[in-house]
């Protein structure tokens, strides 16, 4: 079914954008996501929800939304992540010249799809990615997320990511709008099937191909609440942080030292103000930034070091599945190479 706004048109109409939503046990958020997508206007689009083996009401919620096509991701191939398998299944069914990969925990502002498409065309890019406004409700979310996203902004500055002359590439998998021709030319998610950090890997592939990407904070287009409790937050960032920040130990120790210094020198305000300004880069509210400055750095350091430890062990868990870490594959390759060298030398 093709949509222009929330009104279905004839099946022969070709959508300009195919919206692909991978969903695994997303009953808490999928309904709001789909309603915000169905309310988009100003561009022809189709919505494809890919049920990734959900065991809750995810599929029923998707099927209850008129104008949404629901498919199954199928069996998970060996070495693939569930999300990559799901979005590949969705892309195979898509008909649009542009593909929007967006997560089930996002809510899209009215008119944002048409504006995003116009922005991509205006800047002449093949890939546009927004970092959504992050909604933080619980203490853990407010304490940690500001620090995480402030560090991400320092590691992957949007201005340099968007600069074709810079080797830095990044994207946020919660919102990736990509020209279909470019997606297929770089192999899409199939080429990065085993990557747990598929958004950054896709951005690197697009940039290496000589195509332009644009990356920015997208509070004017989309918002999200990634995690709803400490257990979800810990599992999610354990999966990602070590991959996002390869030099984990140094960064973790630096932030904890800075945090301790800030607390010890509160009367002088020097370290405390400097830390606040660092965290402020994350675009959260003043209250959340203050809370995160006061409590976030040691929590971030814990999550970062936990992520490094689990990746070093070779396995990470996410949504009921266990994945082999790329670090384990690299270590195995190094051992194999060393054995080959010893065998040749002997």
C-alpha positions as CSV (number, residue, x, y, z in Angstrom):
1,X,0.0,0.0,0.0
2,X,1.4,3.4,-0.9
3,X,0.6,6.4,1.3
4,X,0.5,10.1,0.8
5,X,-0.2,11.4,4.3
6,X,-2.5,8.8,5.8
7,X,-4.5,8.2,2.6
8,X,-3.9,5.1,0.5
9,X,-3.5,5.5,-3.2
10,X,-3.6,3.0,-6.0
11,X,-1.1,0.1,-5.8
12,X,0.4,1.1,-9.1
13,X,1.7,4.4,-7.6
14,X,5.4,4.1,-6.9
15,X,6.4,5.5,-3.5
16,X,9.3,8.0,-3.4
17,X,10.3,6.7,0.1
18,X,10.1,3.2,1.5
19,X,10.1,3.3,5.3
20,X,11.5,0.1,6.9
21,X,10.9,-0.5,10.6
22,X,12.6,-3.6,12.0
23,X,10.8,-4.6,15.2
24,X,11.6,-7.2,17.8
25,X,9.5,-7.2,21.0
26,X,8.6,-3.5,20.6
27,X,5.0,-3.5,21.9
28,X,5.7,-0.6,24.2
29,X,6.6,1.8,21.5
30,X,5.7,0.5,18.0
31,X,2.1,1.9,18.0
32,X,3.2,5.5,18.6
33,X,6.0,5.1,16.0
34,X,3.6,3.9,13.3
35,X,1.0,6.5,14.1
36,X,3.6,9.2,13.7
37,X,4.7,7.7,10.4
38,X,1.1,7.3,9.1
39,X,0.6,11.0,9.8
40,X,3.4,12.2,7.4
41,X,2.4,14.4,4.5
42,X,3.9,15.9,1.4
43,X,5.6,12.8,-0.1
44,X,4.5,9.4,-1.4
45,X,5.7,6.6,0.9
46,X,5.1,3.1,2.0
47,X,5.7,1.6,5.4
48,X,7.1,-1.9,5.9
49,X,7.4,-3.4,9.4
50,X,9.7,-6.4,9.6
51,X,8.7,-8.6,12.6
52,X,12.0,-10.0,13.8
53,X,10.8,-13.0,15.7
54,X,8.8,-11.1,18.3
55,X,7.2,-13.0,21.1
56,X,5.0,-10.1,22.4
57,X,2.2,-8.1,20.7
58,X,4.5,-6.4,18.2
59,X,3.1,-8.1,15.1
60,X,-0.5,-7.7,16.2
61,X,0.0,-4.0,16.7
62,X,1.6,-3.5,13.3
63,X,-1.1,-5.5,11.6
64,X,-3.8,-3.4,13.3
65,X,-2.5,-0.2,11.5
66,X,-4.2,0.2,8.2
67,X,-1.7,0.9,5.4
68,X,1.2,-0.8,7.0
69,X,2.7,-3.9,5.3
70,X,4.0,-6.5,7.8
71,X,6.5,-9.2,6.9
72,X,8.7,-11.6,8.8
73,X,12.4,-11.5,8.8
74,X,12.7,-15.2,8.3
75,X,15.4,-17.5,9.7
76,X,18.5,-15.7,11.0
77,X,21.5,-16.8,8.9
78,X,24.7,-17.8,10.7
79,X,26.9,-14.8,11.4
80,X,24.2,-12.2,10.9
81,X,22.7,-9.9,13.5
82,X,18.9,-9.9,13.8
83,X,18.5,-6.2,12.9
84,X,20.6,-6.6,9.7
85,X,18.6,-9.6,8.7
86,X,15.4,-7.7,9.3
87,X,16.3,-4.6,7.3
88,X,17.6,-6.6,4.4
89,X,14.3,-8.4,4.3
90,X,12.5,-5.1,4.3
91,X,14.7,-3.5,1.6
92,X,14.1,-6.5,-0.6
93,X,10.3,-5.7,-0.6
94,X,10.7,-1.9,-0.9
95,X,9.8,0.0,-4.1
96,X,11.0,3.5,-3.3
97,X,13.9,5.4,-4.8
98,X,14.8,6.3,-1.2
99,X,14.9,4.0,1.9
100,X,14.3,5.3,5.4
101,X,15.5,2.9,8.1
102,X,14.0,3.9,11.4
103,X,13.7,2.1,14.7
104,X,10.4,1.1,16.4
105,X,11.1,3.3,19.4
106,X,11.1,6.5,17.4
107,X,8.4,9.2,17.0
108,X,8.4,11.3,13.9
109,X,7.3,14.9,14.0
110,X,4.7,16.1,11.5
111,X,6.1,16.8,8.0
112,X,9.5,15.5,9.0
113,X,9.8,13.0,6.2
114,X,9.2,15.5,3.4
115,X,11.6,18.0,5.0
116,X,14.3,15.3,5.4
117,X,13.9,14.3,1.7
118,X,14.2,17.9,0.7
119,X,17.2,18.4,2.9
120,X,19.0,15.4,1.4
121,X,18.3,16.7,-2.1
122,X,19.3,20.3,-1.2
123,X,22.7,19.2,0.1
124,X,23.2,16.7,-2.7
125,X,23.8,13.8,-0.3
126,X,23.1,10.1,-0.8
127,X,22.7,9.4,2.9
128,X,21.1,11.6,5.6
129,X,21.1,10.5,9.2
130,X,19.6,12.3,12.2
131,X,20.6,11.8,15.8
132,X,17.1,12.0,17.5
133,X,16.1,14.0,20.5
134,X,16.6,11.5,23.4
135,X,13.8,11.3,25.9
136,X,15.0,10.5,29.4
137,X,12.5,9.7,32.1
138,X,14.1,7.6,34.9
139,X,17.2,8.5,37.0
140,X,19.4,6.1,35.0
141,X,18.4,7.5,31.7
142,X,18.9,11.1,32.8
143,X,22.2,10.3,34.5
144,X,23.8,8.3,31.7
145,X,22.5,9.5,28.3
146,X,23.8,13.1,28.5
147,X,27.4,11.7,29.1
148,X,27.1,9.1,26.4
149,X,25.9,11.5,23.7
150,X,28.3,14.2,24.8
151,X,31.2,11.8,24.3
152,X,29.7,10.7,21.0
153,X,29.6,14.3,19.8
154,X,33.3,14.6,20.6
155,X,34.3,11.4,19.0
156,X,32.1,11.8,15.9
157,X,31.6,15.6,15.3
158,X,28.7,16.0,12.9
159,X,30.5,18.7,11.0
160,X,33.4,16.4,10.3
161,X,31.2,13.4,9.6
162,X,29.4,15.6,6.9
163,X,32.7,16.8,5.5
164,X,33.7,14.7,2.4
165,X,37.4,15.5,3.1
166,X,37.2,14.0,6.6
167,X,37.7,10.2,7.1
168,X,35.3,10.3,10.0
169,X,32.0,8.6,9.3
170,X,29.0,7.9,11.5
171,X,25.2,7.6,11.5
172,X,22.4,6.9,13.9
173,X,20.5,3.7,13.0
174,X,17.3,5.2,14.5
175,X,17.1,7.4,11.4
176,X,18.9,6.7,8.1
177,X,17.5,8.1,4.9
178,X,19.6,6.7,1.9
179,X,19.2,6.8,-1.8
180,X,18.4,3.2,-3.0
181,X,21.0,3.3,-5.7
182,X,23.8,4.2,-3.2
183,X,22.5,1.6,-0.8
184,X,22.7,-1.2,-3.3
185,X,26.0,0.0,-4.8
186,X,27.8,-0.4,-1.4
187,X,26.1,-3.8,-0.7
188,X,23.6,-2.5,1.8
189,X,23.3,-4.2,5.2
190,X,24.1,-7.5,3.5
191,X,27.7,-6.3,3.2
192,X,27.9,-5.7,7.0
193,X,25.7,-8.6,8.0
194,X,27.6,-9.4,11.2
195,X,28.2,-5.9,12.4
196,X,26.7,-4.9,15.8
197,X,27.4,-1.3,14.9
198,X,25.6,-1.4,11.5
199,X,24.8,2.3,11.3
200,X,28.4,3.4,11.6
201,X,29.6,0.6,9.3
202,X,27.1,1.6,6.6
203,X,28.2,5.2,6.9
204,X,31.8,4.2,6.4
205,X,30.8,2.1,3.3
206,X,29.0,5.0,1.8
207,X,31.7,7.5,2.5
208,X,34.5,5.2,1.2
209,X,32.6,4.9,-2.0
210,X,33.0,8.6,-2.6
211,X,29.3,9.4,-1.9
212,X,28.3,12.3,0.4
213,X,26.6,11.8,3.8
214,X,25.0,14.4,6.1
215,X,24.7,13.8,9.8
216,X,23.2,16.1,12.4
217,X,21.2,16.4,15.6
218,X,17.6,16.0,14.5
219,X,15.3,17.1,17.3
220,X,13.3,19.0,14.7
221,X,12.4,15.7,13.0
222,X,12.5,12.7,15.3
223,X,12.6,11.8,19.0
224,X,13.1,8.5,20.8
225,X,13.2,6.8,24.2
226,X,15.8,4.1,23.7
227,X,15.6,2.3,27.1
228,X,13.0,2.3,29.8
229,X,14.9,0.8,32.7
230,X,18.4,0.1,34.0
231,X,18.5,-3.5,32.6
232,X,17.7,-2.4,29.1
233,X,20.1,0.5,29.3
234,X,22.9,-1.7,30.5
235,X,22.4,-4.4,27.9
236,X,22.1,-1.9,25.1
237,X,25.2,0.2,25.9
238,X,27.2,-3.0,26.7
239,X,26.6,-4.1,23.1
240,X,27.7,-0.7,21.6
241,X,30.1,1.3,23.7
242,X,33.3,-0.7,23.2
243,X,32.7,-0.5,19.5
244,X,32.0,3.2,19.5
245,X,35.0,4.0,21.7
246,X,37.9,1.6,21.0
247,X,40.2,3.2,23.6
248,X,37.7,2.4,26.4
249,X,40.0,2.2,29.4
250,X,41.6,5.6,28.9
251,X,38.4,7.4,28.3
252,X,36.6,5.8,31.3
253,X,39.5,6.6,33.7
254,X,39.7,10.1,32.4
255,X,36.1,10.8,33.0
256,X,36.0,9.3,36.4
257,X,39.1,11.3,37.4
258,X,37.5,14.4,36.1
259,X,34.3,13.6,37.9
260,X,36.1,13.1,41.2
261,X,38.0,16.3,40.7
262,X,34.8,18.2,40.0
263,X,33.2,16.9,43.3
264,X,36.4,17.7,45.3
265,X,36.7,21.2,43.8
266,X,33.0,22.3,43.9
267,X,33.8,25.3,46.0
268,X,36.2,26.5,43.3
269,X,33.8,25.5,40.5
270,X,36.6,25.0,38.0
271,X,36.5,21.3,37.2
272,X,32.7,21.2,37.9
273,X,32.0,23.9,35.3
274,X,34.4,22.3,32.8
275,X,32.7,18.9,33.2
276,X,29.2,20.5,32.9
277,X,30.3,22.2,29.6
278,X,31.5,18.9,28.3
279,X,28.2,17.1,29.1
280,X,26.2,20.1,27.8
281,X,27.2,19.1,24.2
282,X,24.6,16.4,24.3
283,X,21.6,18.8,23.8
284,X,19.6,17.7,26.9
285,X,17.7,20.0,29.2
286,X,19.5,22.0,31.8
287,X,18.1,19.8,34.7
288,X,19.1,16.6,33.0
289,X,22.6,18.0,32.2
290,X,23.1,19.0,35.8
291,X,22.0,15.5,37.0
292,X,24.2,13.8,34.5
293,X,27.2,16.0,35.4
294,X,26.7,15.0,39.0
295,X,26.2,11.3,38.6
296,X,26.8,10.2,35.0
297,X,30.6,9.9,34.5
298,X,31.1,6.9,36.8
299,X,28.0,5.2,35.3
300,X,29.3,5.8,31.8
301,X,32.7,4.5,32.8
302,X,31.2,1.4,34.2
303,X,29.1,0.7,31.1
304,X,32.1,1.4,28.8
305,X,34.4,-0.9,30.7
306,X,31.7,-3.6,31.0
307,X,31.2,-3.4,27.2
308,X,34.9,-3.7,26.6
309,X,35.0,-6.8,28.9
310,X,32.1,-8.5,27.2
311,X,33.5,-7.9,23.7
312,X,36.9,-9.1,24.9
313,X,35.3,-12.3,26.0
314,X,33.9,-12.7,22.5
315,X,30.1,-12.6,23.2
316,X,27.5,-9.9,23.7
317,X,23.8,-10.3,24.3
318,X,20.9,-8.3,22.8
319,X,17.2,-8.9,22.9
320,X,17.4,-12.5,23.8
321,X,20.2,-13.3,21.3
322,X,23.9,-13.8,21.8
323,X,26.3,-12.5,19.2
324,X,29.9,-13.2,18.5
325,X,32.0,-10.0,18.9
326,X,34.1,-8.7,16.1
327,X,37.0,-8.5,18.6
328,X,36.8,-12.2,19.1
329,X,37.0,-12.7,15.3
330,X,40.0,-10.4,15.1
331,X,41.8,-12.2,17.9
332,X,41.1,-15.6,16.2
333,X,42.4,-14.2,12.9
334,X,45.6,-13.0,14.7
335,X,46.1,-16.4,16.3
336,X,45.6,-18.1,12.9
337,X,48.1,-15.8,11.3
338,X,50.7,-16.4,14.0
339,X,50.3,-20.1,13.6
340,X,50.8,-19.8,9.9
341,X,53.9,-17.8,10.4
342,X,55.3,-20.4,12.8
343,X,54.4,-23.2,10.5
344,X,56.1,-21.6,7.6
345,X,59.2,-20.7,9.7
346,X,59.5,-24.3,10.8
